[in-house]
Amino acid sequence: MNSKERVRKAFNHITPDRVPANFECVSSVMEKLQKYYGFNEPEEIYKKFDIDIRCVGASYIGPEFRTWNEKGNKVTEDFWGFRKTHHWTGKEYNTITSYYPLDEMDTIFQIENYRWPDPDWFDYESIKYQCDRHKNKAIIIGHEGPFQNATNLRSMEKLFIDMALDSELAHKIFDKMVEFELEYYERMFIAADGQIDILRPHDDYGTQINLLFSTDMWREYFKENTRKLTALAHKYGAFYQQHSCGAVYDIIPELIDCGVDSLEPIQKVIGMDPANLKFKFGDKLTFHGGIDTQGVLPFGTPEEVKKETKHFIDTLNIHGGYILMASQSFEGDVPIENIAAMYSVRD
């Protein structure tokens, strides 16, 4: 069974030959892993850990955006129009949004006439080549979703006030985000010629203890747009995976109603116990991730990591329905021995 078949069986709730796995890390960790193993490129790390999923993307060819230094920190512009400041922690860069262009706007007319990104700013021709390069792997696409990117364009305080007091303005922001994403992702699907397996937008709807807003508010602002995105994935024979950090238990039935196929990253937070998730929703959702990057991975021993990983596999990988990965990308505080220990449980 190859990787694509393995992942698709997991999504279809059919027991694969073994649990499929994904891998994500920050750039400093990838550099550290390559140096440790004597490798020259990231693909060798994916092969080392026998990773089943590869991410592909369209190349940006749009208007140039700037990068400069400010008070000793690198500042970058994004094609969406916001700016990020990159702070070095001694191990890696922590990045925060430092300019929110929509904070200067307070009318529908201004939002409508903002310079929203154009799908023509991307070159999709390389997508098929990237997919062909990983012919037997499961292919995933996706970036920050309608909510996540909106919090880069408009500061969260202002956005939440909009959602509470100016619903027309909030709807306009989210709808403009999705308008771009539907066209952008559809062009990727067409270019890939049937090889994309998973569409995964990143939207963090939860904190460590609860949702960022009520379930009713999620329904009002995100349900219809989630349905549009899941319908797009399904139109091209792909699965839809919703990324959301945090305690999102209360909206899981809503996600299922939208046609969402998978949820990640399954953090160790209130309401996200893997046994209960499998019992309540395991026949409808595939779960992805879960091995704790806040606790056991940075601070545990390799044996503790193996024990935690085996628990997740034994709990969630029943009739398929589970993709092994950490609960977040591996950060610089996770020892290499613990990364290796996590993936060794599959052997």
N, C-alpha and C positions, 0 to 999 in steps of 0.2 A: 504494500500500500504506500503510495507516495504522499507527500505533504498536503497537496491540494485535496486529495481524496480523504485524508485523515481529518483535516479541518472541516470539510463539508459534511462528513459523517457526524462530527461533534455538533455542528449547527443543526443538523437534521435529527438529532437525538437518537443516533444509532451508535452503538459501541464501536470505536475504532480499535485498531491493533494496539495502540497505546495512546496515552493522553497527548494531544498536540501542544506545542509550546510556542510562545512568542518572546521577543526580547526587545527591550527599550532601555536606553541609558543616556545620561548627559554626556557631552563631548569629552569631558575630562576623564570619565570612567572608560570610555572607549579607548582613549589614548593609553590609559594605564593598563588595560587588558591586552592591547596589542604589544606593548612593551614587555609585559610579563610573559606572554606566550611566544614572543619573537615573531609576531605576525606583522604584515605590512599594510593590510587593509581590513575594514570592518567585516567584509564578507567571510574572512577566515574565522572571525569570532562567531558569526552565525553558524558556520559549518561545525566549529568546535563543539557548540552546545546543541547541534542538530535542531535548529530553529525552523519551524514549518511555515512561517509567514514572512513576507517581504513587503515593504512599503514602496510605492512608486508615486511620482508626482510630475506635474507639468512644469516646464522651465519658464521662469519669469522673463519676459522680453519687453515689458512696458516702460513707462517713463522712469528715468533714473531717480533714485532717492539717495539722500546724503548719509554719510557716517562721519562723526567728528568727536573730538574729545572735549569734555566739559568738567572742570574741577577734578581732573585725573581719571574720570570715568568715560568709557565709550558710550556715545549716544547714536542710535540708529533710527532712521525713518522706515516705516512699513508702507506697503502699497495701499493699505487701507487709509493711511493718513496720520496715524498716531505715531508717537515716538517712544522708544524704550531706552532706559539708562541701565547699563550693565555694571554691576558692582562686584569686584573680585573679593571673595571671602577668604582667600588663602588656599582654597582647594578647587573652587570653580566660580563661575559667574552666576550671581543672582540678578535677575532681570525684573525691573518694575516699569510700568507705564508712567511716563513723566510728562506727556502732553496728550490731552484729550480734545480733539478738534471739535467734536459736537457739543462740548461744554459752552461754546460761544454762541450756540443757536437755541432759539426757543419758539420757533414757528414751524408749521408743516412745510411752508414754502422753502424755508432755509434747509430743512432736512432733505426735501425732494431735490433741491438744486446743489447739494453737496457733491463733490467730485467722487462719486462711488466708483470702485474699481470696475474695469471692463473685462469681460472674459477674453476679449481680443488681446489683452496684455500677456497672454500665456501661449507658449508653443506646446502643442499637444502631440506633435509628430513622434517625439521620443518615447511616448507612453508604451506603444506596442513593442518597441525594442526592449524597454525595461522589463516588460512582462515576458517577452520571449527569452530573455536572459535567465529568468527564474521560472522556466516552463512548468516544472512540477511542484512549485511552491504555491501556497495560497497568497493572493495579492490583495493588499489593503490600501485604500486611499482615504484621505480626510484630514481636515485641519480644524482649527477652532470654529465652533458652531455659532449660530445666530446670537445666543445669549453671551457666550464667552467673548466674542469679538466686539459685541456692543459695549461691554464693560471696558474695553480698550479705547473705544471711540468717545464714550461719555462716562464720566466718573460714576462709580456705583451709587453713590449717594443721590446724585441727580437722576440717574436712571430709575432707581427705586421710587423716588418722588413722582417721576413721570408715570410709572406703573400704577401708583396709588391715586394720583390727582389729575393726570393728563393722559388718559388711555389712548387717545387718538395719536398723540405724538409718539408714545411708546410703541404702538402698533406699527407706525410708519417706519421707525428705526429697524425693528425686527423684520418687517416685511421686505425692506430694501436689502437687508443682509441675505435673506433667503432667495430673493429674486436673482442676485448674483450667483449664489451657490448652486441653485438648480441648473442654471445654464453652464456654469463652470464644470460641475460634476458630470453633467450629461455629455459634454464634449470629451471628457476623460473616458467615460464608458464607451463612447463610439470609437475613439482612437484605440482603445484596448481590444476591441473586436471580441468581446465576450470573455476576456481573461481575468477581469476583476471579480474577486470573491466577496469582498467586504467593503462597505462604506461606513466610516466611523467619524462623525463629527464630535468635537470635544466641547462639552458644555457642563460646567461645574454648578449644579443646582443645589448642592448641599454643603453644610458645615459639619463639624465633628458630632453635633448633637441633633440636628434637625435640618429641614429645608431652609433655604434663604428666604423663601416666601411661601404663602399658603398653597395648598393643592389647587384651590379654586383659581388662584392667580396663575399658576402654571397652566391650567386648562385654558384660561383666557388668552395668554400670550404665546404659548408654545405648542399647544396640542395640534392645531391645524397645520402649522409649518412642519412639525415632526411627521405628520401624516404625508405631507407632500414629499419630504425627503425619503421616507421609507418606500413610498410608491415608486420613486425614481430608482432606488436600488433594486427593487423587485422587478421593475420593468426590464432591467438588463440582467436578470438572473443572479443578482448579488444579494447578500444578506446585509441587514442594517444593524450596526452595533452602536449603541448609545454609550458614549463616555460621560460619566459624571462622578466626580469625587463626592465623598461625604455621605450623610445619612439621608438617602433618597428613597427609603422603603415606601413612603406614602404615595409616591407617584409611579411605583412599579406597575400597578394595574393600568394606569393611564398609558404608560409606555407600551404595554402589551396590546392595549386597545388600538394604538396607533400602528401596530404591525411591527414593532421593534423585535428583532430576533435575538439580540444579545445585549448584556449589560456589563460594563466594566468601569472601575477596577476592583470593586468589592473591598473597600477599606475596612479595617477593624474599628468600626464606629457603631453608634447606637442603631439597632434595627437591622444590621447587615450580617448577622450570624449565618455562616454558610449552610448549616443544617436546616435552619428555618427557611432560608431562601430556596433551597432545593425542594423542601417539602411543599412549600406554598406555590412556587412558580417554576419548578424544574422541568415540567412537561411543556412549558411555553417559552422559556428563556434559556439561552446558553450563557454561562457565566465565564468571565475572563479576568484573570489576575488573582489578587487576594493575599499573596505572601507579603507580610507586613514590612513596609519600608520605614516605618516609624519605630518599630520595636525589634523583632527578632532578626531581621536582616542586618541592620547596622550593629546591634549590640549582642546578639546571640552567638552561640558556638555553631560550627558546621553541623554538629549532631542535632542541635535544637532546630536549625533551619530544615534539616531533613525531616524531622518529626512533624514540624508545622506543614511542610509541603505534602507529606504523605497524608496528613489529615485532610487537607483540601482536596487532594486527588480522590481519596477514598469516599469523601462526602459528596463531592460535586460531579465526579466523572462516573455517573451511573446512567447507563443508556446514553452515553455521550454527554453532551451538554456542558463541557468544561474545556477551557484553554488555559494552560499553565502560564503564569507570569507573575511578577511582583505587583504589589498594589499601586505602584507608581514606577516611573523610570528609575533605574538604579542611580542613586546619587553618590557623591564622592566619599560618603561616610560608610559605605557598604564594603566590607573586605572582599577581596577576590575569592578567597576560600569559601565564603558564604554564597557567592554567586554560583560557583562551581557546584557546591553542595546542593543547591536548589534544583539544578538541572540533572544532577546525578541520580535523583530519585526515579527518573524515568528509565534508567538503564536496567 
